[in-house]
Every structure is written in C-alpha cells, then in structure tokens.
C-alpha cells in the first residue's frame, strides 16, 4: 500500500513537471511572438511618423 502511494506521488510529480515544462515552453514561444510583433509595430510606427512628416511638409510648404 505504501509503495502504491509512493508510486502515485511520483507519477503526480512527473505529470506536474511535464505540465510545468510545457507551460514554460509555451511562455517562451509567446514571448518570442511578442518580440516579433513589437518589432513589426515599431517599424510601422516609424513608417507612419515619416508619412506624417511628409504630409505636414506637403500641406505647409507654400506652392508656387
């Protein structure tokens, strides 16, 4: 009986470890996706700022 309980506890520990490792791996993947998305967003913001500057120049420059 004690061995069965010990075996069950070991199996539960193993399952908990597997779940924790899986969660850590998924978190790492999500962090990487977030980094990629942030880089893309930064690039888009830069492009939007350049576009805005161009529009300001075009709309404020006196025309001949």
mmCIF file of the N, C-alpha and C atoms, coordinates in Angstrom:
data_MODEL
# 
_entry.id   MODEL 
# 
loop_
_atom_site.group_PDB 
_atom_site.id 
_atom_site.type_symbol 
_atom_site.label_atom_id 
_atom_site.label_alt_id 
_atom_site.label_comp_id 
_atom_site.label_asym_id 
_atom_site.label_entity_id 
_atom_site.label_seq_id 
_atom_site.pdbx_PDB_ins_code 
_atom_site.Cartn_x 
_atom_site.Cartn_y 
_atom_site.Cartn_z 
_atom_site.occupancy 
_atom_site.B_iso_or_equiv 
_atom_site.pdbx_formal_charge 
_atom_site.auth_seq_id 
_atom_site.auth_comp_id 
_atom_site.auth_asym_id 
_atom_site.auth_atom_id 
_atom_site.pdbx_PDB_model_num 
ATOM 1   N N  . UNK A 1 1  ? 0.825 -1.196 0.000   1.00 0.00 ? 1  UNK A N  1 
ATOM 2   C CA . UNK A 1 1  ? 0.000 0.000  0.000   1.00 0.00 ? 1  UNK A CA 1 
ATOM 3   C C  . UNK A 1 1  ? 0.869 1.261  0.000   1.00 0.00 ? 1  UNK A C  1 
ATOM 4   N N  . UNK A 1 2  ? 1.889 1.267  0.843   1.00 0.00 ? 2  UNK A N  1 
ATOM 5   C CA . UNK A 1 2  ? 2.767 2.434  0.919   1.00 0.00 ? 2  UNK A CA 1 
ATOM 6   C C  . UNK A 1 2  ? 3.520 2.627  -0.393  1.00 0.00 ? 2  UNK A C  1 
ATOM 7   N N  . UNK A 1 3  ? 3.944 1.519  -1.022  1.00 0.00 ? 3  UNK A N  1 
ATOM 8   C CA . UNK A 1 3  ? 4.641 1.612  -2.305  1.00 0.00 ? 3  UNK A CA 1 
ATOM 9   C C  . UNK A 1 3  ? 3.706 2.159  -3.372  1.00 0.00 ? 3  UNK A C  1 
ATOM 10  N N  . UNK A 1 4  ? 2.451 1.735  -3.353  1.00 0.00 ? 4  UNK A N  1 
ATOM 11  C CA . UNK A 1 4  ? 1.483 2.237  -4.334  1.00 0.00 ? 4  UNK A CA 1 
ATOM 12  C C  . UNK A 1 4  ? 1.285 3.745  -4.175  1.00 0.00 ? 4  UNK A C  1 
ATOM 13  N N  . UNK A 1 5  ? 1.195 4.182  -2.931  1.00 0.00 ? 5  UNK A N  1 
ATOM 14  C CA . UNK A 1 5  ? 1.046 5.613  -2.670  1.00 0.00 ? 5  UNK A CA 1 
ATOM 15  C C  . UNK A 1 5  ? 2.287 6.360  -3.139  1.00 0.00 ? 5  UNK A C  1 
ATOM 16  N N  . UNK A 1 6  ? 3.448 5.797  -2.841  1.00 0.00 ? 6  UNK A N  1 
ATOM 17  C CA . UNK A 1 6  ? 4.710 6.406  -3.278  1.00 0.00 ? 6  UNK A CA 1 
ATOM 18  C C  . UNK A 1 6  ? 4.760 6.497  -4.805  1.00 0.00 ? 6  UNK A C  1 
ATOM 19  N N  . UNK A 1 7  ? 4.348 5.430  -5.483  1.00 0.00 ? 7  UNK A N  1 
ATOM 20  C CA . UNK A 1 7  ? 4.334 5.422  -6.950  1.00 0.00 ? 7  UNK A CA 1 
ATOM 21  C C  . UNK A 1 7  ? 3.362 6.475  -7.499  1.00 0.00 ? 7  UNK A C  1 
ATOM 22  N N  . UNK A 1 8  ? 2.209 6.598  -6.862  1.00 0.00 ? 8  UNK A N  1 
ATOM 23  C CA . UNK A 1 8  ? 1.233 7.600  -7.296  1.00 0.00 ? 8  UNK A CA 1 
ATOM 24  C C  . UNK A 1 8  ? 1.783 9.017  -7.130  1.00 0.00 ? 8  UNK A C  1 
ATOM 25  N N  . UNK A 1 9  ? 2.458 9.239  -6.014  1.00 0.00 ? 9  UNK A N  1 
ATOM 26  C CA . UNK A 1 9  ? 3.053 10.558 -5.770  1.00 0.00 ? 9  UNK A CA 1 
ATOM 27  C C  . UNK A 1 9  ? 4.134 10.843 -6.810  1.00 0.00 ? 9  UNK A C  1 
ATOM 28  N N  . UNK A 1 10 ? 4.949 9.840  -7.129  1.00 0.00 ? 10 UNK A N  1 
ATOM 29  C CA . UNK A 1 10 ? 5.979 10.026 -8.153  1.00 0.00 ? 10 UNK A CA 1 
ATOM 30  C C  . UNK A 1 10 ? 5.354 10.340 -9.510  1.00 0.00 ? 10 UNK A C  1 
ATOM 31  N N  . UNK A 1 11 ? 4.302 9.630  -9.853  1.00 0.00 ? 11 UNK A N  1 
ATOM 32  C CA . UNK A 1 11 ? 3.618 9.877  -11.132 1.00 0.00 ? 11 UNK A CA 1 
ATOM 33  C C  . UNK A 1 11 ? 3.009 11.277 -11.154 1.00 0.00 ? 11 UNK A C  1 
ATOM 34  N N  . UNK A 1 12 ? 2.423 11.670 -10.039 1.00 0.00 ? 12 UNK A N  1 
ATOM 35  C CA . UNK A 1 12 ? 1.838 13.013 -9.953  1.00 0.00 ? 12 UNK A CA 1 
ATOM 36  C C  . UNK A 1 12 ? 2.926 14.070 -10.090 1.00 0.00 ? 12 UNK A C  1 
ATOM 37  N N  . UNK A 1 13 ? 4.061 13.834 -9.451  1.00 0.00 ? 13 UNK A N  1 
ATOM 38  C CA . UNK A 1 13 ? 5.186 14.767 -9.572  1.00 0.00 ? 13 UNK A CA 1 
ATOM 39  C C  . UNK A 1 13 ? 5.671 14.851 -11.016 1.00 0.00 ? 13 UNK A C  1 
ATOM 40  N N  . UNK A 1 14 ? 5.755 13.702 -11.679 1.00 0.00 ? 14 UNK A N  1 
ATOM 41  C CA . UNK A 1 14 ? 6.188 13.675 -13.074 1.00 0.00 ? 14 UNK A CA 1 
ATOM 42  C C  . UNK A 1 14 ? 5.199 14.437 -13.955 1.00 0.00 ? 14 UNK A C  1 
ATOM 43  N N  . UNK A 1 15 ? 3.922 14.215 -13.739 1.00 0.00 ? 15 UNK A N  1 
ATOM 44  C CA . UNK A 1 15 ? 2.898 14.922 -14.524 1.00 0.00 ? 15 UNK A CA 1 
ATOM 45  C C  . UNK A 1 15 ? 2.983 16.426 -14.279 1.00 0.00 ? 15 UNK A C  1 
ATOM 46  N N  . UNK A 1 16 ? 3.167 16.807 -13.029 1.00 0.00 ? 16 UNK A N  1 
ATOM 47  C CA . UNK A 1 16 ? 3.282 18.230 -12.701 1.00 0.00 ? 16 UNK A CA 1 
ATOM 48  C C  . UNK A 1 16 ? 4.511 18.830 -13.375 1.00 0.00 ? 16 UNK A C  1 
ATOM 49  N N  . UNK A 1 17 ? 5.602 18.080 -13.390 1.00 0.00 ? 17 UNK A N  1 
ATOM 50  C CA . UNK A 1 17 ? 6.832 18.553 -14.037 1.00 0.00 ? 17 UNK A CA 1 
ATOM 51  C C  . UNK A 1 17 ? 6.611 18.722 -15.542 1.00 0.00 ? 17 UNK A C  1 
ATOM 52  N N  . UNK A 1 18 ? 5.961 17.748 -16.155 1.00 0.00 ? 18 UNK A N  1 
ATOM 53  C CA . UNK A 1 18 ? 5.680 17.822 -17.599 1.00 0.00 ? 18 UNK A CA 1 
ATOM 54  C C  . UNK A 1 18 ? 4.810 19.041 -17.908 1.00 0.00 ? 18 UNK A C  1 
ATOM 55  N N  . UNK A 1 19 ? 3.806 19.270 -17.091 1.00 0.00 ? 19 UNK A N  1 
ATOM 56  C CA . UNK A 1 19 ? 2.927 20.429 -17.295 1.00 0.00 ? 19 UNK A CA 1 
ATOM 57  C C  . UNK A 1 19 ? 3.715 21.724 -17.137 1.00 0.00 ? 19 UNK A C  1 
ATOM 58  N N  . UNK A 1 20 ? 4.571 21.783 -16.128 1.00 0.00 ? 20 UNK A N  1 
ATOM 59  C CA . UNK A 1 20 ? 5.364 22.993 -15.898 1.00 0.00 ? 20 UNK A CA 1 
ATOM 60  C C  . UNK A 1 20 ? 6.316 23.255 -17.057 1.00 0.00 ? 20 UNK A C  1 
ATOM 61  N N  . UNK A 1 21 ? 6.969 22.210 -17.555 1.00 0.00 ? 21 UNK A N  1 
ATOM 62  C CA . UNK A 1 21 ? 7.889 22.368 -18.685 1.00 0.00 ? 21 UNK A CA 1 
ATOM 63  C C  . UNK A 1 21 ? 7.121 22.799 -19.932 1.00 0.00 ? 21 UNK A C  1 
ATOM 64  N N  . UNK A 1 22 ? 5.974 22.199 -20.166 1.00 0.00 ? 22 UNK A N  1 
ATOM 65  C CA . UNK A 1 22 ? 5.147 22.580 -21.319 1.00 0.00 ? 22 UNK A CA 1 
ATOM 66  C C  . UNK A 1 22 ? 4.719 24.038 -21.219 1.00 0.00 ? 22 UNK A C  1 
ATOM 67  N N  . UNK A 1 23 ? 4.307 24.445 -20.041 1.00 0.00 ? 23 UNK A N  1 
ATOM 68  C CA . UNK A 1 23 ? 3.887 25.834 -19.843 1.00 0.00 ? 23 UNK A CA 1 
ATOM 69  C C  . UNK A 1 23 ? 5.061 26.787 -20.049 1.00 0.00 ? 23 UNK A C  1 
ATOM 70  N N  . UNK A 1 24 ? 6.230 26.416 -19.567 1.00 0.00 ? 24 UNK A N  1 
ATOM 71  C CA . UNK A 1 24 ? 7.414 27.260 -19.751 1.00 0.00 ? 24 UNK A CA 1 
ATOM 72  C C  . UNK A 1 24 ? 7.772 27.375 -21.228 1.00 0.00 ? 24 UNK A C  1 
ATOM 73  N N  . UNK A 1 25 ? 7.676 26.268 -21.959 1.00 0.00 ? 25 UNK A N  1 
ATOM 74  C CA . UNK A 1 25 ? 7.957 26.300 -23.397 1.00 0.00 ? 25 UNK A CA 1 
ATOM 75  C C  . UNK A 1 25 ? 6.953 27.175 -24.131 1.00 0.00 ? 25 UNK A C  1 
ATOM 76  N N  . UNK A 1 26 ? 5.692 27.039 -23.779 1.00 0.00 ? 26 UNK A N  1 
ATOM 77  C CA . UNK A 1 26 ? 4.664 27.856 -24.428 1.00 0.00 ? 26 UNK A CA 1 
ATOM 78  C C  . UNK A 1 26 ? 4.875 29.333 -24.116 1.00 0.00 ? 26 UNK A C  1 
ATOM 79  N N  . UNK A 1 27 ? 5.240 29.629 -22.882 1.00 0.00 ? 27 UNK A N  1 
ATOM 80  C CA . UNK A 1 27 ? 5.513 31.013 -22.500 1.00 0.00 ? 27 UNK A CA 1 
ATOM 81  C C  . UNK A 1 27 ? 6.688 31.570 -23.296 1.00 0.00 ? 27 UNK A C  1 
ATOM 82  N N  . UNK A 1 28 ? 7.729 30.774 -23.478 1.00 0.00 ? 28 UNK A N  1 
ATOM 83  C CA . UNK A 1 28 ? 8.881 31.217 -24.267 1.00 0.00 ? 28 UNK A CA 1 
ATOM 84  C C  . UNK A 1 28 ? 8.471 31.501 -25.710 1.00 0.00 ? 28 UNK A C  1 
ATOM 85  N N  . UNK A 1 29 ? 7.626 30.656 -26.272 1.00 0.00 ? 29 UNK A N  1 
ATOM 86  C CA . UNK A 1 29 ? 7.145 30.879 -27.642 1.00 0.00 ? 29 UNK A CA 1 
ATOM 87  C C  . UNK A 1 29 ? 6.305 32.150 -27.723 1.00 0.00 ? 29 UNK A C  1 
ATOM 88  N N  . UNK A 1 30 ? 5.461 32.365 -26.740 1.00 0.00 ? 30 UNK A N  1 
ATOM 89  C CA . UNK A 1 30 ? 4.633 33.573 -26.729 1.00 0.00 ? 30 UNK A CA 1 
ATOM 90  C C  . UNK A 1 30 ? 5.490 34.824 -26.588 1.00 0.00 ? 30 UNK A C  1 
ATOM 91  N N  . UNK A 1 31 ? 6.530 34.749 -25.775 1.00 0.00 ? 31 UNK A N  1 
ATOM 92  C CA . UNK A 1 31 ? 7.442 35.889 -25.628 1.00 0.00 ? 31 UNK A CA 1 
ATOM 93  C C  . UNK A 1 31 ? 8.133 36.197 -26.949 1.00 0.00 ? 31 UNK A C  1 
ATOM 94  N N  . UNK A 1 32 ? 8.554 35.160 -27.656 1.00 0.00 ? 32 UNK A N  1 
ATOM 95  C CA . UNK A 1 32 ? 9.195 35.350 -28.958 1.00 0.00 ? 32 UNK A CA 1 
ATOM 96  C C  . UNK A 1 32 ? 8.214 35.972 -29.947 1.00 0.00 ? 32 UNK A C  1 
ATOM 97  N N  . UNK A 1 33 ? 6.981 35.494 -29.960 1.00 0.00 ? 33 UNK A N  1 
ATOM 98  C CA . UNK A 1 33 ? 5.962 36.077 -30.842 1.00 0.00 ? 33 UNK A CA 1 
ATOM 99  C C  . UNK A 1 33 ? 5.712 37.538 -30.492 1.00 0.00 ? 33 UNK A C  1 
ATOM 100 N N  . UNK A 1 34 ? 5.714 37.839 -29.210 1.00 0.00 ? 34 UNK A N  1 
ATOM 101 C CA . UNK A 1 34 ? 5.522 39.219 -28.772 1.00 0.00 ? 34 UNK A CA 1 
ATOM 102 C C  . UNK A 1 34 ? 6.682 40.095 -29.228 1.00 0.00 ? 34 UNK A C  1 
ATOM 103 N N  . UNK A 1 35 ? 7.902 39.585 -29.127 1.00 0.00 ? 35 UNK A N  1 
ATOM 104 C CA . UNK A 1 35 ? 9.069 40.343 -29.583 1.00 0.00 ? 35 UNK A CA 1 
ATOM 105 C C  . UNK A 1 35 ? 8.984 40.632 -31.074 1.00 0.00 ? 35 UNK A C  1 
ATOM 106 N N  . UNK A 1 36 ? 8.587 39.633 -31.858 1.00 0.00 ? 36 UNK A N  1 
ATOM 107 C CA . UNK A 1 36 ? 8.449 39.816 -33.305 1.00 0.00 ? 36 UNK A CA 1 
ATOM 108 C C  . UNK A 1 36 ? 7.355 40.844 -33.601 1.00 0.00 ? 36 UNK A C  1 
ATOM 109 N N  . UNK A 1 37 ? 6.228 40.718 -32.916 1.00 0.00 ? 37 UNK A N  1 
ATOM 110 C CA . UNK A 1 37 ? 5.123 41.659 -33.128 1.00 0.00 ? 37 UNK A CA 1 
ATOM 111 C C  . UNK A 1 37 ? 5.536 43.076 -32.734 1.00 0.00 ? 37 UNK A C  1 
ATOM 112 N N  . UNK A 1 38 ? 6.288 43.205 -31.649 1.00 0.00 ? 38 UNK A N  1 
ATOM 113 C CA . UNK A 1 38 ? 6.740 44.524 -31.202 1.00 0.00 ? 38 UNK A CA 1 
ATOM 114 C C  . UNK A 1 38 ? 7.675 45.145 -32.229 1.00 0.00 ? 38 UNK A C  1 
ATOM 115 N N  . UNK A 1 39 ? 8.570 44.346 -32.790 1.00 0.00 ? 39 UNK A N  1 
ATOM 116 C CA . UNK A 1 39 ? 9.488 44.858 -33.815 1.00 0.00 ? 39 UNK A CA 1 
ATOM 117 C C  . UNK A 1 39 ? 8.710 45.321 -35.043 1.00 0.00 ? 39 UNK A C  1 
ATOM 118 N N  . UNK A 1 40 ? 7.718 44.553 -35.448 1.00 0.00 ? 40 UNK A N  1 
ATOM 119 C CA . UNK A 1 40 ? 6.891 44.949 -36.600 1.00 0.00 ? 40 UNK A CA 1 
ATOM 120 C C  . UNK A 1 40 ? 6.135 46.239 -36.303 1.00 0.00 ? 40 UNK A C  1 
ATOM 121 N N  . UNK A 1 41 ? 5.592 46.327 -35.106 1.00 0.00 ? 41 UNK A N  1 
ATOM 122 C CA . UNK A 1 41 ? 4.849 47.524 -34.722 1.00 0.00 ? 41 UNK A CA 1 
ATOM 123 C C  . UNK A 1 41 ? 5.770 48.742 -34.697 1.00 0.00 ? 41 UNK A C  1 
ATOM 124 N N  . UNK A 1 42 ? 6.970 48.582 -34.157 1.00 0.00 ? 42 UNK A N  1 
ATOM 125 C CA . UNK A 1 42 ? 7.936 49.679 -34.139 1.00 0.00 ? 42 UNK A CA 1 
ATOM 126 C C  . UNK A 1 42 ? 8.235 50.149 -35.556 1.00 0.00 ? 42 UNK A C  1 
ATOM 127 N N  . UNK A 1 43 ? 8.388 49.201 -36.473 1.00 0.00 ? 43 UNK A N  1 
ATOM 128 C CA . UNK A 1 43 ? 8.663 49.532 -37.872 1.00 0.00 ? 43 UNK A CA 1 
ATOM 129 C C  . UNK A 1 43 ? 7.481 50.288 -38.483 1.00 0.00 ? 43 UNK A C  1 
ATOM 130 N N  . UNK A 1 44 ? 6.269 49.839 -38.191 1.00 0.00 ? 44 UNK A N  1 
ATOM 131 C CA . UNK A 1 44 ? 5.079 50.504 -38.724 1.00 0.00 ? 44 UNK A CA 1 
ATOM 132 C C  . UNK A 1 44 ? 4.939 51.912 -38.158 1.00 0.00 ? 44 UNK A C  1 
ATOM 133 N N  . UNK A 1 45 ? 5.241 52.075 -36.876 1.00 0.00 ? 45 UNK A N  1 
ATOM 134 C CA . UNK A 1 45 ? 5.166 53.399 -36.257 1.00 0.00 ? 45 UNK A CA 1 
ATOM 135 C C  . UNK A 1 45 ? 6.167 54.333 -36.927 1.00 0.00 ? 45 UNK A C  1 
ATOM 136 N N  . UNK A 1 46 ? 7.366 53.839 -37.166 1.00 0.00 ? 46 UNK A N  1 
ATOM 137 C CA . UNK A 1 46 ? 8.385 54.646 -37.835 1.00 0.00 ? 46 UNK A CA 1 
ATOM 138 C C  . UNK A 1 46 ? 7.899 55.086 -39.213 1.00 0.00 ? 46 UNK A C  1 
ATOM 139 N N  . UNK A 1 47 ? 7.325 54.164 -39.955 1.00 0.00 ? 47 UNK A N  1 
ATOM 140 C CA . UNK A 1 47 ? 6.797 54.495 -41.282 1.00 0.00 ? 47 UNK A CA 1 
ATOM 141 C C  . UNK A 1 47 ? 5.658 55.498 -41.201 1.00 0.00 ? 47 UNK A C  1 
ATOM 142 N N  . UNK A 1 48 ? 4.796 55.345 -40.212 1.00 0.00 ? 48 UNK A N  1 
ATOM 143 C CA . UNK A 1 48 ? 3.674 56.270 -40.039 1.00 0.00 ? 48 UNK A CA 1 
ATOM 144 C C  . UNK A 1 48 ? 4.181 57.664 -39.684 1.00 0.00 ? 48 UNK A C  1 
ATOM 145 N N  . UNK A 1 49 ? 5.212 57.735 -38.857 1.00 0.00 ? 49 UNK A N  1 
ATOM 146 C CA . UNK A 1 49 ? 5.779 59.035 -38.493 1.00 0.00 ? 49 UNK A CA 1 
ATOM 147 C C  . UNK A 1 49 ? 6.394 59.715 -39.712 1.00 0.00 ? 49 UNK A C  1 
ATOM 148 N N  . UNK A 1 50 ? 7.091 58.945 -40.536 1.00 0.00 ? 50 UNK A N  1 
ATOM 149 C CA . UNK A 1 50 ? 7.672 59.510 -41.757 1.00 0.00 ? 50 UNK A CA 1 
ATOM 150 C C  . UNK A 1 50 ? 6.575 59.997 -42.694 1.00 0.00 ? 50 UNK A C  1 
ATOM 151 N N  . UNK A 1 51 ? 5.521 59.233 -42.824 1.00 0.00 ? 51 UNK A N  1 
ATOM 152 C CA . UNK A 1 51 ? 4.396 59.634 -43.669 1.00 0.00 ? 51 UNK A CA 1 
ATOM 153 C C  . UNK A 1 51 ? 3.762 60.916 -43.141 1.00 0.00 ? 51 UNK A C  1 
ATOM 154 N N  . UNK A 1 52 ? 3.598 60.993 -41.833 1.00 0.00 ? 52 UNK A N  1 
ATOM 155 C CA . UNK A 1 52 ? 3.010 62.188 -41.232 1.00 0.00 ? 52 UNK A CA 1 
ATOM 156 C C  . UNK A 1 52 ? 3.884 63.409 -41.503 1.00 0.00 ? 52 UNK A C  1 
ATOM 157 N N  . UNK A 1 53 ? 5.202 63.257 -41.375 1.00 0.00 ? 53 UNK A N  1 
ATOM 158 C CA . UNK A 1 53 ? 6.112 64.371 -41.656 1.00 0.00 ? 53 UNK A CA 1 
ATOM 159 C C  . UNK A 1 53 ? 6.003 64.812 -43.113 1.00 0.00 ? 53 UNK A C  1 
ATOM 160 N N  . UNK A 1 54 ? 5.883 63.861 -44.010 1.00 0.00 ? 54 UNK A N  1 
ATOM 161 C CA . UNK A 1 54 ? 5.741 64.191 -45.430 1.00 0.00 ? 54 UNK A CA 1 
ATOM 162 C C  . UNK A 1 54 ? 4.444 64.951 -45.685 1.00 0.00 ? 54 UNK A C  1 
ATOM 163 N N  . UNK A 1 55 ? 3.370 64.510 -45.053 1.00 0.00 ? 55 UNK A N  1 
ATOM 164 C CA . UNK A 1 55 ? 2.081 65.188 -45.220 1.00 0.00 ? 55 UNK A CA 1 
ATOM 165 C C  . UNK A 1 55 ? 2.163 66.612 -44.685 1.00 0.00 ? 55 UNK A C  1 
ATOM 166 N N  . UNK A 1 56 ? 2.798 66.780 -43.540 1.00 0.00 ? 56 UNK A N  1 
ATOM 167 C CA . UNK A 1 56 ? 2.945 68.123 -42.965 1.00 0.00 ? 56 UNK A CA 1 
ATOM 168 C C  . UNK A 1 56 ? 3.740 69.009 -43.914 1.00 0.00 ? 56 UNK A C  1 
ATOM 169 N N  . UNK A 1 57 ? 4.833 68.493 -44.454 1.00 0.00 ? 57 UNK A N  1 
ATOM 170 C CA . UNK A 1 57 ? 5.641 69.280 -45.395 1.00 0.00 ? 57 UNK A CA 1 
ATOM 171 C C  . UNK A 1 57 ? 4.830 69.653 -46.628 1.00 0.00 ? 57 UNK A C  1 
ATOM 172 N N  . UNK A 1 58 ? 4.087 68.694 -47.149 1.00 0.00 ? 58 UNK A N  1 
ATOM 173 C CA . UNK A 1 58 ? 3.296 68.952 -48.358 1.00 0.00 ? 58 UNK A CA 1 
ATOM 174 C C  . UNK A 1 58 ? 2.177 69.957 -48.105 1.00 0.00 ? 58 UNK A C  1 
ATOM 175 N N  . UNK A 1 59 ? 1.617 69.935 -46.921 1.00 0.00 ? 59 UNK A N  1 
ATOM 176 C CA . UNK A 1 59 ? 0.472 70.813 -46.648 1.00 0.00 ? 59 UNK A CA 1 
ATOM 177 C C  . UNK A 1 59 ? 0.884 72.168 -46.093 1.00 0.00 ? 59 UNK A C  1 
ATOM 178 N N  . UNK A 1 60 ? 2.128 72.316 -45.683 1.00 0.00 ? 60 UNK A N  1 
ATOM 179 C CA . UNK A 1 60 ? 2.558 73.603 -45.115 1.00 0.00 ? 60 UNK A CA 1 
ATOM 180 C C  . UNK A 1 60 ? 3.547 74.336 -46.009 1.00 0.00 ? 60 UNK A C  1 
ATOM 181 N N  . UNK A 1 61 ? 4.070 73.677 -47.012 1.00 0.00 ? 61 UNK A N  1 
ATOM 182 C CA . UNK A 1 61 ? 5.026 74.321 -47.912 1.00 0.00 ? 61 UNK A CA 1 
ATOM 183 C C  . UNK A 1 61 ? 4.256 75.204 -48.895 1.00 0.00 ? 61 UNK A C  1 
ATOM 184 N N  . UNK A 1 62 ? 4.663 76.482 -49.005 1.00 0.00 ? 62 UNK A N  1 
ATOM 185 C CA . UNK A 1 62 ? 3.986 77.358 -49.967 1.00 0.00 ? 62 UNK A CA 1 
ATOM 186 C C  . UNK A 1 62 ? 4.158 76.842 -51.390 1.00 0.00 ? 62 UNK A C  1 
ATOM 187 N N  . UNK A 1 63 ? 3.113 76.948 -52.150 1.00 0.00 ? 63 UNK A N  1 
ATOM 188 C CA . UNK A 1 63 ? 3.164 76.490 -53.539 1.00 0.00 ? 63 UNK A CA 1 
ATOM 189 C C  . UNK A 1 63 ? 3.424 77.675 -54.448 1.00 0.00 ? 63 UNK A C  1 
ATOM 190 N N  . UNK A 1 64 ? 4.141 77.390 -55.499 1.00 0.00 ? 64 UNK A N  1 
ATOM 191 C CA . UNK A 1 64 ? 4.479 78.455 -56.452 1.00 0.00 ? 64 UNK A CA 1 
ATOM 192 C C  . UNK A 1 64 ? 3.452 78.579 -57.542 1.00 0.00 ? 64 UNK A C  1 
# 
